[in-house]
Amino acid sequence: MGIDVGDAGRRSAEAPPAASPWATGGGPTRAAVELTAFAAAALAGTVPLALGDPTRFVGLPGAVAALVAVSASIRLGVRSGLFVALLTGVVFVTLSGAVHDDLGPAERGAIAVPIWLAAAAVAGVAADRYRRRSRALLVQLIGERHEAEAARGALERVLESAPEIQREGPVTVVAEGVCVAALDTFGGDAAALWDAAPDGTLTMIARVPHSPTLPLGMVTHVRELDDLGSQLATRRVSFIPDVERSHPELWDRYARSAGTRSVLRIPIAGDESMRVLTITWEERVADPRAAVEGVAQRFADQAALALEQARRSELQAETSALHDRLEAALLPRVVVADPAVRVTTRYEPGEDRLLLGGDFLDAVELRDGRIAALVGDVAGHGPDAAAMGANLRAAWRALVLAGLPLPEVLRAMHEALVSGRSSSELFVTLCTVSVARDRASADVVCAGHPAPLRLDGSLCEIAVPPGPPLGVADDPHWSVRTVPLPPHWSVVLYTDGLVEGRAAPDSRERFGLERLLERLAEAVEVGGGVLDETGLVRLLDRVRAANGGNLADDVAVLVISTG
């Protein structure tokens, strides 16, 4: 069902105007007045003859008064006509009595009768005028009530169509729901939704029902659609009653093949987008804007909200997919074939940020049985830092798989950073470990990064020769420290975000390495001497609790364990 405003429009068209009946150019009312005036004049002329004194013309003042009263009612209105009739009647009777004191009752009547006849005629005119006005007002009220009922019904249908508009899914699905709801609300044979680009390009994103002559994705321009550009700019609802007659070019290009005769256009303005909804009829229909303009605006608001929500959901889905890819790049899937070795990783973004930090980690088992691991931190945050971290992680993996010694791996990564960074202030800290095939020792190299921790019944920081971060020195060098390992051990590599939080929610003191070792000992004790994934999660929970919430910086942790 749609809005039916044709009947109300027809009733309004049939209603007579509320202007004075004298301005209509004639009619029975004016004829009656003129006849009465002539009758009064004739009566005024014949009465003296009947009295046998044709020279006195005592009825002439009455005839003049009657004509003055009628003229006043025509020019000044009915009330003025009645007042003039009564006033002139009194004046002429009084003057006639003073001038002709010998006038008898019959002669005085000859003067007064035409005047009172004129007053009666004017009263009749008044009754007829008010009757016409009352009828016109009644017709107008009936028409307005019909339009109001139609608009209220349409508004109810807008509310009922809300579930159809608020479809779940991408913009194209919601757009199709908007078209279905538009047909239910406004009627019509077809509805289409067009996306308007800033350059004026229009792209059809939905149409109900589908049409082979107007396929989805078809593109046109506002300049090809007459005044649509200005209508979109002002967000005005527009209507074309007969496309063939008023827009022949539009008829030849689109409407003829689609069987479109009348078109209603409703702009739908979002926060950052503009669209236009077109509702078409195959037969010519009356202009519905008077009844539907307010409803159309309510409908457009609901449609804009639903489309904006769908657009934001699409953007969120795209952003989530991007973050998943970044997460895959920053947190690669670590697989170690040796069942005696376990690699556990954890990455958490800083406060109020998604996975767009500069921390990165990786681990890989080499063909000779060695296990190499890496944790690094790019100075800064955001997409550039995340991209640099992903690139360096990929470079590290390729270099260690090629069998290069760790110092040469770091030098090649340094050169890649210097040649590819966008700012000379960008630098990277990292720590890399290579565990021997027999798991009895490990080579450790640090480039301006916190040294790894060793758990082998006790907790300690591995002493590593200091080395510069990547991207700082012109000719950097790094030394390797070979560390012996007992039969059962764990090596923890981490970024500085793990120790730079607050020691307590209201404290300015840093969490620090000493507290980290204490919390690690608690996590290992609870885990039965093993720092597994559950223990790592428990450790991070304790660090966050001490900080009073999420940590300000990103955190990356990698644990290699045996036993």
C-alpha positions as CSV (number, residue, x, y, z in Angstrom):
1,M,0.0,0.0,0.0
2,G,1.1,3.6,-0.7
3,I,-0.1,7.0,0.1
4,D,-3.3,7.9,-1.9
5,V,-3.5,11.6,-2.2
6,G,-5.4,11.8,-5.5
7,D,-8.9,11.9,-3.9
8,A,-7.9,14.7,-1.5
9,G,-6.4,16.6,-4.4
10,R,-9.5,16.2,-6.4
11,R,-11.7,17.4,-3.5
12,S,-9.5,20.5,-3.1
13,A,-9.7,21.2,-6.8
14,E,-13.6,21.0,-6.7
15,A,-13.9,23.4,-3.8
16,P,-15.1,26.9,-4.8
17,P,-12.9,29.9,-4.0
18,A,-13.6,31.8,-0.8
19,A,-13.6,35.2,-2.7
20,S,-16.6,37.5,-2.9
21,P,-19.4,36.2,-5.1
22,W,-19.4,39.7,-6.8
23,A,-16.0,39.0,-8.3
24,T,-17.1,35.9,-10.2
25,G,-18.5,37.9,-13.1
26,G,-22.2,37.2,-12.5
27,G,-24.3,34.3,-11.3
28,P,-27.7,33.9,-9.8
29,T,-26.8,35.9,-6.7
30,R,-25.8,39.0,-8.6
31,A,-28.7,38.7,-10.9
32,A,-31.1,38.7,-7.9
33,V,-29.5,41.8,-6.5
34,E,-29.7,43.7,-9.7
35,L,-33.3,42.6,-10.2
36,T,-34.2,43.8,-6.7
37,A,-32.5,47.1,-7.4
38,F,-34.4,47.7,-10.6
39,A,-37.6,46.7,-8.9
40,A,-37.0,49.2,-6.2
41,A,-36.3,51.9,-8.8
42,A,-39.4,51.0,-10.8
43,L,-41.5,51.0,-7.6
44,A,-40.1,54.4,-6.7
45,G,-41.2,55.8,-10.1
46,T,-44.7,54.2,-10.2
47,V,-45.9,55.1,-6.7
48,P,-46.1,58.8,-7.4
49,L,-48.1,58.1,-10.6
50,A,-50.5,55.9,-8.5
51,L,-50.9,58.8,-6.1
52,G,-51.8,61.1,-8.9
53,D,-48.9,63.5,-8.5
54,P,-46.2,62.6,-11.1
55,T,-44.3,65.9,-10.5
56,R,-43.2,65.2,-7.0
57,F,-41.2,62.0,-7.7
58,V,-41.2,61.2,-4.0
59,G,-40.0,57.7,-4.7
60,L,-36.7,58.8,-6.4
61,P,-34.7,59.2,-3.2
62,G,-35.7,55.7,-2.2
63,A,-34.6,54.3,-5.6
64,V,-31.3,56.1,-5.2
65,A,-30.8,54.8,-1.7
66,A,-31.5,51.3,-2.9
67,L,-28.9,51.5,-5.6
68,V,-26.4,53.0,-3.1
69,A,-27.0,50.2,-0.7
70,V,-26.6,47.5,-3.3
71,S,-23.4,49.2,-4.7
72,A,-22.0,49.5,-1.2
73,S,-22.6,45.8,-0.6
74,I,-20.8,45.0,-3.9
75,R,-17.8,47.2,-3.3
76,L,-17.5,47.3,0.5
77,G,-19.1,44.0,1.6
78,V,-22.4,42.8,2.9
79,R,-22.1,44.4,6.4
80,S,-21.4,47.8,4.8
81,G,-24.3,47.3,2.4
82,L,-26.8,46.6,5.3
83,F,-25.5,49.6,7.2
84,V,-25.8,51.9,4.2
85,A,-29.3,50.7,3.5
86,L,-30.5,51.3,7.0
87,L,-28.7,54.7,7.3
88,T,-29.9,56.0,3.9
89,G,-33.4,54.8,4.8
90,V,-33.5,56.9,8.0
91,V,-31.9,59.9,6.3
92,F,-34.2,60.0,3.3
93,V,-37.3,59.5,5.3
94,T,-36.3,62.2,7.7
95,L,-35.3,64.7,5.0
96,S,-38.5,64.0,3.0
97,G,-40.6,64.7,6.0
98,A,-38.8,68.0,6.6
99,V,-39.0,69.2,3.0
100,H,-42.5,67.9,2.3
101,D,-44.3,68.1,5.6
102,D,-47.5,67.4,3.9
103,L,-46.4,63.8,2.9
104,G,-48.9,61.3,3.9
105,P,-48.1,57.7,5.0
106,A,-48.4,56.3,1.4
107,E,-45.8,58.8,0.2
108,R,-43.5,58.2,3.0
109,G,-43.8,54.5,2.2
110,A,-42.9,55.2,-1.4
111,I,-39.6,56.5,-0.1
112,A,-38.9,53.8,2.5
113,V,-40.1,50.7,0.7
114,P,-37.2,50.6,-2.0
115,I,-34.7,51.1,0.8
116,W,-36.0,48.2,2.8
117,L,-36.2,46.1,-0.3
118,A,-32.6,46.8,-0.9
119,A,-31.8,45.8,2.7
120,A,-33.6,42.5,2.2
121,A,-31.7,41.9,-1.0
122,V,-28.4,42.6,0.7
123,A,-29.4,40.2,3.5
124,G,-30.1,37.5,0.9
125,V,-26.7,38.1,-0.6
126,A,-25.2,37.8,2.8
127,A,-26.9,34.5,3.5
128,D,-25.8,33.1,0.1
129,R,-22.2,34.3,0.6
130,Y,-21.9,32.7,4.0
131,R,-23.5,29.5,2.7
132,R,-20.9,29.3,-0.1
133,R,-18.0,30.1,2.3
134,S,-19.2,27.4,4.7
135,R,-19.4,24.9,2.0
136,A,-15.9,25.8,0.7
137,L,-14.5,25.6,4.2
138,L,-16.2,22.2,4.8
139,V,-14.8,20.8,1.6
140,Q,-11.3,22.1,2.5
141,L,-11.5,20.6,6.0
142,I,-12.6,17.2,4.6
143,G,-9.7,17.4,2.1
144,E,-7.2,18.3,4.8
145,R,-8.5,15.5,7.0
146,H,-8.1,13.0,4.2
147,E,-4.5,14.2,3.6
148,A,-3.8,14.0,7.3
149,E,-5.2,10.5,7.5
150,A,-3.2,9.5,4.5
151,A,0.0,11.0,5.9
152,R,-0.6,9.4,9.3
153,G,-1.1,6.0,7.6
154,A,2.1,6.5,5.7
155,L,4.0,7.5,8.8
156,E,2.7,4.3,10.5
157,R,4.0,2.3,7.5
158,V,7.3,4.1,7.9
159,L,7.5,2.9,11.5
160,E,6.3,-0.6,10.4
161,S,9.0,-0.7,7.7
162,A,11.8,0.0,10.1
163,P,12.8,-3.7,10.5
164,E,13.0,-3.9,6.7
165,I,15.2,-0.8,6.6
166,Q,17.3,-1.9,9.5
167,R,18.5,-5.1,7.8
168,E,21.7,-6.7,8.9
169,G,24.4,-6.8,6.3
170,P,26.4,-4.7,3.9
171,V,25.3,-1.5,2.3
172,T,23.8,-3.3,-0.8
173,V,21.6,-5.5,1.4
174,V,20.4,-2.5,3.5
175,A,19.8,-0.5,0.3
176,E,17.5,-3.2,-1.1
177,G,15.6,-3.1,2.2
178,V,15.2,0.6,1.8
179,C,13.7,0.1,-1.7
180,V,11.3,-2.5,-0.4
181,A,10.2,-0.2,2.5
182,A,9.8,2.7,0.1
183,L,7.3,0.8,-2.1
184,D,5.4,-0.3,1.0
185,T,5.2,3.3,2.2
186,F,4.7,5.4,-0.9
187,G,3.4,3.0,-3.4
188,G,4.8,2.9,-6.9
189,D,5.9,0.2,-9.3
190,A,9.6,0.3,-8.7
191,A,12.2,1.9,-6.4
192,A,15.9,2.4,-6.9
193,L,18.7,3.8,-4.7
194,W,21.6,5.7,-6.2
195,D,24.9,6.6,-4.6
196,A,25.9,10.2,-5.4
197,A,29.7,10.8,-5.6
198,P,31.1,14.3,-4.9
199,D,31.8,14.7,-8.6
200,G,28.1,14.2,-9.5
201,T,28.4,10.6,-10.6
202,L,25.4,8.4,-9.7
203,T,25.7,4.7,-9.2
204,M,22.7,2.4,-8.7
205,I,23.3,0.2,-5.7
206,A,19.8,-1.3,-5.4
207,R,16.5,-1.7,-7.3
208,V,13.3,-3.4,-6.5
209,P,12.2,-5.2,-8.6
210,H,15.4,-5.9,-10.6
211,S,15.3,-4.8,-14.2
212,P,17.5,-6.0,-17.1
213,T,17.3,-2.5,-18.7
214,L,18.5,-0.8,-15.5
215,P,21.1,-3.2,-14.0
216,L,22.8,-2.7,-10.6
217,G,26.0,-0.8,-10.9
218,M,24.8,1.3,-13.8
219,V,26.4,4.8,-13.8
220,T,25.0,8.2,-14.8
221,H,25.6,11.8,-13.9
222,V,23.4,14.4,-12.3
223,R,23.9,16.7,-15.3
224,E,22.0,14.1,-17.4
225,L,19.1,14.4,-15.0
226,D,18.1,18.0,-15.4
227,D,17.8,19.8,-12.1
228,L,18.6,16.8,-9.8
229,G,21.9,18.4,-8.8
230,S,20.3,21.4,-7.3
231,Q,17.6,19.2,-5.6
232,L,20.4,17.1,-4.0
233,A,22.2,20.3,-2.8
234,T,19.0,21.6,-1.2
235,R,17.8,18.1,-0.2
236,R,14.3,18.9,-1.6
237,V,11.8,16.2,-2.5
238,S,11.0,16.5,-6.2
239,F,8.3,15.0,-8.5
240,I,8.0,14.6,-12.2
241,P,4.3,13.9,-13.2
242,D,5.0,13.0,-16.8
243,V,8.6,12.2,-17.8
244,E,7.8,12.0,-21.5
245,R,6.2,15.4,-21.7
246,S,8.5,17.4,-19.3
247,H,11.8,15.6,-19.7
248,P,12.0,14.1,-23.2
249,E,15.7,13.4,-23.0
250,L,15.3,11.5,-19.8
251,W,12.4,9.7,-21.3
252,D,14.4,8.6,-24.4
253,R,17.5,7.6,-22.4
254,Y,16.0,5.7,-19.4
255,A,12.3,6.0,-18.7
256,R,10.9,4.6,-22.0
257,S,12.8,1.3,-21.7
258,A,12.0,1.0,-18.0
259,G,8.3,1.9,-18.5
260,T,8.5,4.9,-16.2
261,R,5.9,7.7,-16.4
262,S,6.0,9.5,-13.0
263,V,9.0,9.8,-10.7
264,L,9.3,10.8,-7.0
265,R,12.9,11.7,-5.9
266,I,13.8,11.7,-2.2
267,P,17.4,12.8,-1.3
268,I,19.0,10.7,1.5
269,A,21.8,12.6,3.2
270,G,24.2,10.8,5.5
271,D,27.1,12.1,7.6
272,E,29.6,11.6,4.8
273,S,27.5,10.5,1.9
274,M,24.6,11.5,-0.3
275,R,22.1,9.2,-2.0
276,V,18.9,9.6,-3.9
277,L,15.9,7.3,-3.7
278,T,13.7,7.2,-6.9
279,I,10.1,5.8,-6.8
280,T,8.5,5.3,-10.2
281,W,5.1,4.7,-11.6
282,E,4.2,3.2,-14.9
283,E,1.1,5.4,-15.2
284,R,0.9,9.1,-14.6
285,V,-0.1,10.0,-11.0
286,A,-0.9,13.2,-9.2
287,D,1.8,15.1,-7.4
288,P,2.0,13.5,-3.9
289,R,4.5,15.9,-2.3
290,A,1.9,17.9,-0.4
291,A,0.9,14.8,1.6
292,V,4.2,12.9,1.8
293,E,6.9,15.6,2.2
294,G,7.0,15.3,6.0
295,V,6.7,11.5,5.8
296,A,9.4,11.4,3.1
297,Q,11.8,13.3,5.4
298,R,11.2,10.9,8.2
299,F,11.7,8.0,5.9
300,A,14.9,9.5,4.5
301,D,16.2,10.0,8.0
302,Q,15.7,6.4,8.9
303,A,17.2,5.2,5.6
304,A,20.2,7.5,6.1
305,L,20.8,6.1,9.6
306,A,20.5,2.5,8.4
307,L,22.8,3.1,5.4
308,E,25.4,4.9,7.6
309,Q,25.4,2.0,10.1
310,A,25.9,-0.5,7.3
311,R,28.7,1.6,5.8
312,R,30.4,1.9,9.2
313,S,30.0,-1.9,9.7
314,E,31.6,-2.5,6.4
315,L,34.5,-0.2,7.3
316,Q,34.8,-1.9,10.7
317,A,34.9,-5.3,8.9
318,E,37.5,-4.0,6.5
319,T,39.5,-2.6,9.4
320,S,39.2,-5.8,11.3
321,A,40.5,-7.8,8.3
322,L,43.4,-5.4,7.9
323,H,44.2,-5.8,11.6
324,D,44.0,-9.6,11.2
325,R,46.5,-9.4,8.4
326,L,48.8,-7.1,10.5
327,E,48.4,-9.5,13.4
328,A,49.4,-12.4,11.2
329,A,52.4,-10.3,10.1
330,L,53.4,-9.3,13.6
331,L,52.4,-12.6,15.3
332,P,53.3,-15.4,12.8
333,R,52.3,-18.9,13.5
334,V,55.2,-20.6,15.2
335,V,55.7,-24.3,14.5
336,V,58.5,-26.3,16.0
337,A,58.9,-29.9,15.1
338,D,60.9,-30.9,18.2
339,P,58.3,-32.2,20.7
340,A,60.7,-31.4,23.6
341,V,60.6,-27.7,22.8
342,R,57.6,-25.4,23.4
343,V,57.3,-21.8,22.0
344,T,54.7,-19.5,23.6
345,T,53.9,-16.0,22.3
346,R,51.8,-13.1,23.5
347,Y,51.2,-9.7,21.9
348,E,49.0,-7.0,23.4
349,P,48.5,-3.5,22.0
350,G,48.8,-0.4,24.1
351,E,45.9,1.5,25.6
352,D,43.2,2.7,23.2
353,R,45.0,1.3,20.2
354,L,44.4,-1.7,17.9
355,L,47.1,-3.9,16.6
356,L,49.1,-1.1,14.9
357,G,52.1,-0.9,17.2
358,G,55.7,-1.4,16.3
359,D,56.4,-4.5,18.4
360,F,57.1,-7.7,16.5
361,L,58.3,-11.3,17.2
362,D,59.0,-14.5,15.4
363,A,60.5,-18.0,15.9
364,V,61.6,-20.6,13.4
365,E,63.2,-24.0,13.4
366,L,66.2,-24.3,11.0
367,R,67.1,-27.3,8.9
368,D,70.1,-28.1,11.1
369,G,67.8,-28.4,14.2
370,R,68.6,-25.0,15.7
371,I,65.7,-22.8,16.9
372,A,66.0,-19.1,16.3
373,A,63.7,-16.5,18.0
374,L,63.3,-12.8,17.8
375,V,61.6,-9.9,19.7
376,G,61.8,-6.4,18.4
377,D,60.4,-2.9,19.0
378,V,60.1,-0.1,16.3
379,A,60.2,3.4,17.8
380,G,56.8,4.9,17.5
381,H,53.3,3.6,16.7
382,G,50.8,3.5,13.9
383,P,50.7,2.0,10.4
384,D,54.3,3.0,9.5
385,A,55.8,1.4,12.6
386,A,53.7,-1.7,12.2
387,A,54.7,-2.0,8.5
388,M,58.4,-1.5,9.4
389,G,58.1,-4.2,12.1
390,A,56.5,-6.6,9.7
391,N,59.2,-6.0,7.1
392,L,62.0,-6.5,9.5
393,R,60.5,-9.6,10.9
394,A,60.3,-11.0,7.3
395,A,63.9,-10.0,6.6
396,W,65.1,-11.6,9.9
397,R,63.3,-14.9,9.0
398,A,64.8,-15.0,5.5
399,L,68.3,-14.2,6.8
400,V,68.4,-16.8,9.6
401,L,66.9,-19.5,7.3
402,A,69.8,-18.6,4.9
403,G,72.2,-19.6,7.7
404,L,73.8,-16.2,8.3
405,P,75.5,-15.6,11.7
406,L,73.4,-13.4,14.1
407,P,75.7,-10.3,13.9
408,E,75.5,-10.4,10.0
409,V,71.7,-10.8,10.3
410,L,71.5,-7.7,12.4
411,R,73.8,-5.7,10.1
412,A,71.6,-6.7,7.0
413,M,68.5,-5.6,8.9
414,H,70.2,-2.3,9.9
415,E,70.9,-1.6,6.2
416,A,67.4,-2.5,5.2
417,L,66.0,-0.1,7.9
418,V,68.2,2.8,6.9
419,S,67.4,2.5,3.2
420,G,63.6,2.0,3.8
421,R,62.7,4.3,6.7
422,S,60.7,7.5,6.1
423,S,62.6,9.5,8.8
424,S,66.2,9.4,10.0
425,E,64.9,9.4,13.6
426,L,63.3,6.0,13.2
427,F,65.2,3.2,14.9
428,V,64.6,-0.3,16.2
429,T,65.7,-2.3,19.2
430,L,65.6,-6.1,19.2
431,C,66.9,-9.3,20.8
432,T,67.5,-12.5,18.9
433,V,68.4,-16.0,20.2
434,S,69.7,-19.1,18.5
435,V,69.3,-22.3,20.6
436,A,71.7,-25.1,19.7
437,R,70.5,-28.4,18.2
438,D,71.3,-30.2,21.5
439,R,69.4,-27.5,23.5
440,A,72.4,-27.2,25.8
441,S,73.4,-23.6,24.8
442,A,72.1,-20.5,23.1
443,D,73.6,-17.6,21.3
444,V,72.2,-14.2,22.3
445,V,72.5,-10.8,20.6
446,C,70.8,-7.6,21.7
447,A,70.6,-4.3,19.8
448,G,69.7,-1.7,22.4
449,H,67.0,-4.1,23.8
450,P,66.3,-5.5,27.2
451,A,68.2,-8.7,27.8
452,P,66.3,-12.0,27.9
453,L,65.5,-13.8,31.1
454,R,66.4,-17.4,32.0
455,L,64.4,-19.7,34.2
456,D,66.2,-22.9,35.3
457,G,65.1,-23.3,38.9
458,S,66.0,-19.7,39.5
459,L,65.2,-16.5,37.6
460,C,67.9,-14.2,36.3
461,E,68.6,-11.8,33.4
462,I,71.1,-13.1,30.9
463,A,74.2,-10.8,30.7
464,V,74.6,-9.7,27.1
465,P,77.2,-7.4,25.7
466,P,75.5,-4.1,24.9
467,G,74.9,-3.1,21.2
468,P,73.4,-0.1,19.5
469,P,69.8,-0.2,18.1
470,L,69.3,-0.6,14.4
471,G,69.4,2.7,12.5
472,V,71.4,4.7,15.1
473,A,75.1,4.1,14.4
474,D,76.8,4.6,11.0
475,D,78.9,1.5,11.3
476,P,77.3,-0.6,14.1
477,H,78.8,-3.8,15.5
478,W,77.2,-6.5,17.8
479,S,78.7,-9.2,19.9
480,V,77.3,-12.7,20.5
481,R,77.0,-14.1,24.0
482,T,76.9,-17.9,24.2
483,V,74.9,-19.0,27.3
484,P,75.0,-22.6,28.6
485,L,71.6,-24.1,29.4
486,P,70.6,-26.9,31.9
487,P,68.4,-29.9,30.9
488,H,65.2,-28.0,31.7
489,W,65.0,-24.3,31.1
490,S,62.9,-21.4,29.8
491,V,64.1,-18.3,28.0
492,V,61.9,-15.2,28.0
493,L,62.2,-12.5,25.4
494,Y,60.1,-9.3,25.9
495,T,59.7,-5.7,24.9
496,D,60.1,-2.8,27.3
497,G,56.3,-2.2,27.5
498,L,56.2,-5.1,30.0
499,V,58.4,-3.2,32.6
500,E,57.5,0.5,31.9
501,G,54.0,0.4,33.4
502,R,53.2,1.8,36.8
503,A,54.2,-0.1,40.0
504,A,50.8,0.7,41.4
505,P,47.7,2.5,40.1
506,D,48.5,5.8,41.9
507,S,52.3,5.5,41.8
508,R,54.8,7.3,39.5
509,E,57.3,4.5,40.0
510,R,57.9,2.1,37.1
511,F,57.0,-1.6,37.4
512,G,60.6,-2.5,36.6
513,L,62.7,-5.6,36.2
514,E,62.7,-6.6,39.8
515,R,58.9,-6.8,40.1
516,L,58.8,-8.6,36.7
517,L,61.0,-11.3,38.1
518,E,58.8,-11.6,41.2
519,R,55.7,-12.0,39.1
520,L,57.4,-14.5,36.8
521,A,58.4,-16.6,39.8
522,E,54.7,-16.6,41.0
523,A,53.5,-17.6,37.6
524,V,56.0,-20.4,37.3
525,E,55.2,-21.7,40.8
526,V,51.5,-21.7,40.0
527,G,52.2,-23.5,36.7
528,G,54.1,-26.3,38.4
529,G,57.5,-25.0,37.4
530,V,56.5,-24.3,33.8
531,L,55.7,-20.9,32.1
532,D,53.0,-22.0,29.7
533,E,50.4,-19.9,27.9
534,T,48.1,-19.8,31.0
535,G,51.0,-18.6,33.1
536,L,51.9,-16.0,30.6
537,V,48.3,-14.6,30.6
538,R,48.4,-14.6,34.4
539,L,51.6,-12.6,34.3
540,L,50.2,-10.0,32.0
541,D,47.0,-9.7,34.1
542,R,49.2,-9.0,37.2
543,V,51.2,-6.3,35.3
544,R,48.0,-4.7,34.1
545,A,46.5,-4.7,37.6
546,A,49.5,-3.0,39.0
547,N,49.3,-0.4,36.2
548,G,45.6,0.3,37.0
549,G,44.4,-0.8,33.6
550,N,45.8,-1.4,30.1
551,L,49.4,-0.6,29.6
552,A,50.3,2.6,27.7
553,D,52.8,0.8,25.4
554,D,52.6,-2.4,23.3
555,V,53.8,-5.6,24.8
556,A,55.4,-8.6,23.0
557,V,56.5,-11.7,24.9
558,L,58.1,-14.9,23.5
559,V,59.0,-17.9,25.7
560,I,61.1,-20.9,24.6
561,S,60.9,-23.8,27.0
562,T,62.1,-27.4,27.3
563,G,61.1,-30.1,29.7
